[in-house]
């Protein structure tokens, strides 16, 4: 981040990215649909990238570092 970046702009970007992550977390895979495996994989990759960007834009205590990544099928992975 450089001196020309404004906090309100960063805050709105973080809010939009968090909304995207939440929407992807709510997504229900439809395995009967053609191409669903690819769609689920791409959704999982998009979620990872959005969460990574949120982490880059926010202080550590505000980030989503504790969230487990979604499974490749679009569902949440369990912690073990």
C-alpha positions as CSV (number, residue, x, y, z in Angstrom):
1,X,0.0,0.0,0.0
2,X,1.4,3.4,-0.8
3,X,0.6,7.0,0.4
4,X,-1.9,7.6,-2.4
5,X,-4.2,4.8,-1.2
6,X,-7.1,6.1,0.8
7,X,-8.4,4.3,3.9
8,X,-12.1,4.7,2.8
9,X,-11.3,3.1,-0.5
10,X,-9.4,0.3,1.1
11,X,-12.3,-0.2,3.6
12,X,-14.8,-0.5,0.7
13,X,-12.6,-3.0,-1.1
14,X,-12.2,-5.1,2.0
15,X,-15.9,-5.0,2.6
16,X,-16.6,-6.1,-1.0
17,X,-14.0,-8.9,-0.7
18,X,-15.5,-10.1,2.5
19,X,-19.0,-10.1,0.9
20,X,-17.6,-12.2,-1.9
21,X,-16.0,-14.7,0.5
22,X,-19.3,-15.0,2.4
23,X,-21.2,-15.5,-0.9
24,X,-18.8,-18.2,-2.0
25,X,-19.1,-19.9,1.4
26,X,-22.9,-20.0,0.9
27,X,-22.6,-21.5,-2.5
28,X,-24.1,-25.0,-2.9
29,X,-22.6,-27.2,-5.5
30,X,-25.0,-28.8,-8.0
31,X,-23.1,-31.9,-9.0
32,X,-25.8,-32.9,-11.5
33,X,-24.9,-29.9,-13.7
34,X,-22.4,-30.1,-16.5
35,X,-19.2,-28.4,-15.6
36,X,-19.9,-28.2,-11.9
37,X,-16.6,-29.7,-10.8
38,X,-14.8,-27.0,-12.7
39,X,-17.1,-24.2,-11.4
40,X,-16.6,-25.4,-7.8
41,X,-12.8,-25.5,-8.2
42,X,-12.7,-22.0,-9.7
43,X,-15.0,-20.7,-6.9
44,X,-12.6,-22.2,-4.3
45,X,-9.7,-20.6,-6.0
46,X,-11.5,-17.2,-6.2
47,X,-12.3,-17.5,-2.5
48,X,-8.7,-18.2,-1.6
49,X,-7.5,-15.2,-3.6
50,X,-10.2,-12.9,-2.1
51,X,-9.3,-14.0,1.5
52,X,-5.6,-13.6,0.8
53,X,-6.3,-10.0,-0.4
54,X,-8.3,-9.3,2.7
55,X,-5.4,-10.4,4.8
56,X,-3.0,-8.2,2.8
57,X,-5.3,-5.1,3.3
58,X,-6.2,-5.5,7.0
59,X,-4.2,-5.7,10.2
60,X,-3.7,-9.3,11.5
61,X,-6.3,-9.0,14.3
62,X,-9.1,-8.1,11.7
63,X,-8.2,-10.7,9.1
64,X,-9.8,-14.0,8.3
65,X,-6.6,-16.0,8.9
66,X,-8.5,-18.5,11.1
67,X,-11.0,-19.6,8.4
68,X,-10.4,-23.0,6.9
69,X,-10.3,-23.1,3.1
70,X,-13.2,-24.5,1.2
71,X,-13.1,-28.1,-0.1
72,X,-12.7,-28.5,-3.9
73,X,-16.4,-29.3,-4.1
74,X,-17.2,-25.8,-2.9
75,X,-18.1,-27.0,0.7
76,X,-16.1,-26.2,3.8
77,X,-13.2,-28.4,4.9
78,X,-13.2,-29.7,8.4
79,X,-10.3,-29.2,10.7
80,X,-8.4,-32.3,11.9
